[in-house]
Amino acid sequence: MDERIDRLLSLAEQQHATIVEQGRQNAQQHATIVEQGRQIAQQAEHIGLLTQSVVLLLGEEMGVPVPDGDAAPEPQRTDMDGKPY
């Protein structure tokens, strides 16, 4: 009878150790996913800023500057000889 109890106790301890290990692995996976989400959000922000910059530059290049929010339009740019560009 004692052997059966010892065997059951041993199995319960093994299951507990397995569950604890799975919990640790899940916590690591969660931390990795959270970090990846943070990186994706940061990259999305950078892509948005780059897209906005390209639109502004293309507008200037085509002679139709895009106003930046509520800012007043920039004065016409000139080179060192005073010629507009």
N, C-alpha and C positions, 0 to 999 in steps of 0.2 A: 504494500500500500504506500509506503514512504517513497518508493522508487517512482510510482506514478505521479505523486505530488511533486517530486523533484523534477520529473520530466515536464509536467505541465508548467511549473514555475520557470523552467529553462526556456520553454517555447514562448511563454508570455514575455520574458525578458528580451528574447531575440526579436519578437514582433515590435516591442517598444523601441528597441534600438533602430530597427528598420524605419519605423514611423518618424523617429527623431531625425534620422539622416535624410529622409524624403522632405521633411519640413525645412531642413537647412538648405537643401538643394533648391527647393521652391523659393526660398527667401533670396538666394543668390540670383536665380532667374528673374525674379521680380525686380531686383536692384538693377540688373542689366537692362531690362526692358524700360525701366524708368529713365535710365541714362540715355538709352537710344532715343527715346521720345524727346528728351531735352535737346539732344543733338539735332534731331530732325526739325524741331521748332526753330532752333537757332539758324539752321541752314535755310529754312523757308523765309525767315526774316531777311537774311542776306540776299536771297534771290529776289525778294520784293524790292529791296533797296537798289540792287543792280538793275532790275527792270525799270524802275523809276528813273534812274540815272540815264539809261539808254534812251528812254522816251524824251527826256529833257534835251539830251545832246542831238537826237535826230530832229527834234523840233527846231533847235537853233540852226542846225545845218541846212534845213529846208527854208529858213527865213521866217519861221512861225514859232517864235519862242513860246514855250508853255509856261504860264505863270506858276510859280511854286507856292501853292496855297494862297494865302492872303497877301503875299509879298507884292510890292510894286514891281512892275517890269524893269528889267535892267536897262540902263542906257546903252545906246548902240556902241559896240566895241570898235576901236580903231587900232591900226598898227602904229609903228613908231613914226611913220610919215603922216599920220592923221587920216589915212584912208580907211573907210569902214570895211569890215569883213564879217 
